[in-house]
């Protein structure tokens, strides 16, 4: 059921979780002059593929990035996995080793977990056709970016 903007009232609570990809990091909103100094991004909703603008440092700053990190720490594999499986709806980037020995970097969200040192089913947010579900073997994870921190796995 869609929200009717004409029926909005003060005190109402609204919510929407979206995953979007930045198309233009310093976008100019059509109809506005080139003199704009407000940070603006043109993005695409990964669910319905619609494009829209996100405007303002406060709004952009409150978003979570799968790529940006301000800190890098090295911790045990079990701690990295615990962070990933408890991320909830927060998107992350994880790097792991596939069955064929190649390294894979995936931007996603966990949907199902099979034990701490098992596997997670992850929605690959970059998949536009076919099933976006991917398996991540926890034992082969090498690093994770979540909430502005890059967690590298300490190998013994």
Beta strands, then each sheet from edge to edge (+ up, - down):
strand 1: 20-24
strand 2: 40-45
strand 3: 51-55
strand 4: 71-75
strand 5: 92-97
strand 6: 103-114
strand 7: 119-124
strand 8: 133-137
strand 9: 141-146
strand 10: 149-153
sheet 1: 1+ 2- 3+
sheet 2: 4+ 10+ 9- 5+ 6- 7+ 8-
end
